[in-house]
Amino acid sequence: MQLNLPFTANPHERQLIPDGRFTGPMPWVMAIMLFLSLLAAAAALALVHAASQGSESLSRQATVQILEDDPGARLSQQQQVASRLRQQPGISDVNIVPESEARALLEPWLGDVAEDSDIPVPALIDLEFDAAPDRARLTALRRDVSRIAPSVRIDGNAQWLQPWFDLVYSMLWVALAIVLLLLFATSATVALAVRGALNTHKGTIEIMHMMGGTDLQVARLFQRRVALDALFGGALGLALAVVVILLLGERVAALEPGLLSGASVPLYGWPLLLLIPVAVTALSMAMARWTVLSTLKKML
């Protein structure tokens, strides 16, 4: 049984307008456009996935800083504040950061000077809440422990992570705009290619009309040609994009734990990426049909 798909044609019809695929520029141009579209979409999905994973854990964390010049008083206040925080409801973990680790955090900016004991560094305590704390919760907590350490500061990770989240979601909209622009460029490419093919096969089309052929029959021939070009370009662009995405995924996975360590395409993202070549093929066929019908109305 032969399937009557929009891009199918019998052998006699195929001889009227040869496919010419793989030799013309359109399938290769479509492969490049699809490759870029898939990379932009994959990057957006990976960043959103990383942001969603990071926001869930990092937004529940906060850092306590005790700015005390006297080393002995600073250490004593650090222990007392940590003990007080462990008694607070809604705090799941309290971790005292050793002074050596605090100085190591300053080493990239201060160099070896950070190891000098004469340079005071804040006493740090890492907190993890059961739920992401708001500003009022942190303010109330600071007011409570300031009785022990007047110079204490409590900074929630969500405060400095918000610009990162804003950047990620801005890049998501930019990637969506890039995909839409590339789809528009693909439509324009199809229209130009079909009009050029119409001019090339103008004599054949006139003979078809003289023999009783309709504009829809002509449109079906060009739909088939464009569909095959789009399928080839889509398969090639998809294959190249998958290779690049997997290679970059290995590089990202090798990073130290941080904001980008979870930047990988999620499982639900792969079906979305596969939909892009399908959508491009459908769009190309629709654009070819519209171009043929609208052009033939002006020609005849």
Steps between C-alpha positions, in 0.01 A plus 500: 500500500639839399474784752350818358715748688525868399849445361436170321471475123482220249805424279346678201453824697854479636639516148322829432697697757813312617579518870852633458563463874852489647626698200327834556578739784163482679546175699842613618373846595213339691744267675706799617190689618367197685841439656508857636136483612558175689813635669317814611205298630727247675701777669182664627360170631829414672527840670139492618553147631814609686322804640204296622729246666724763654217720620341216694808431713698825495203722580458311829853591608637809674835617634564657841795738527640623830711812445707515817861623510602311817578138397409357840169684520426413138548127562294511820215685330511254210447206737223674694317616188518151351361352821217756498417432137475124558213574740304696240204328331512465123880466481606151394878538507756732662861462390790699647754590230861469626715812474737321261215445253389862536853619418512259204190672360691832500817360345390552133469875573770558764752231405740382769413804712173326590699251712638779719344461845528876559230556236161437664245296309132465589391192692263309273208269571308322226126456552247283322130558553209263453353750254642802321503787754366840410655832597278535808610160628869588461450840662328344803775239527772763486325707766495196727869404468622861505466486879792258494697653211408865427695499171323195356365493145275239339482487121262267320625335182176585324595870514815462290356217290211711371710676232615155383141379472403819315787443256401137441139578423603794282721262303202266468302775326802585284532134396128488418539814288797343319300186423210708366734710286662188357156357423416824319829477309418140409161606366662772292756250367227257400302775328802616300597144405146411390466815291830425332388143429170628361685719254730212407209260434260759362475319167420169668235662714334658196487160327348347815226764496434442130457128575249570778733522795397719793690742717458261794676224308789733426509609865515136610808442287682794654379403847660161457826650380514747789398234753785272398747790515368597843518143629858463382602839639316431825664159547847640428452805723356287780787251485765772513318683780470183711874435464588856604251496791639171635860619468424827678304307762812302587699822539234653726478183710874528568457842664519542873163508678343836440235685307588338167570147625139399430483670161394203291202437274229338718317187391188695408714728281595234246144448368471878471820511295372222276186701434701783341600307182144369472362852532749630242399227254130577545567874471707449185228292336234755587720782372569312174129438444409864566784628278405275207129582514550874543765515226299296250201729546719790391664309214189358341 
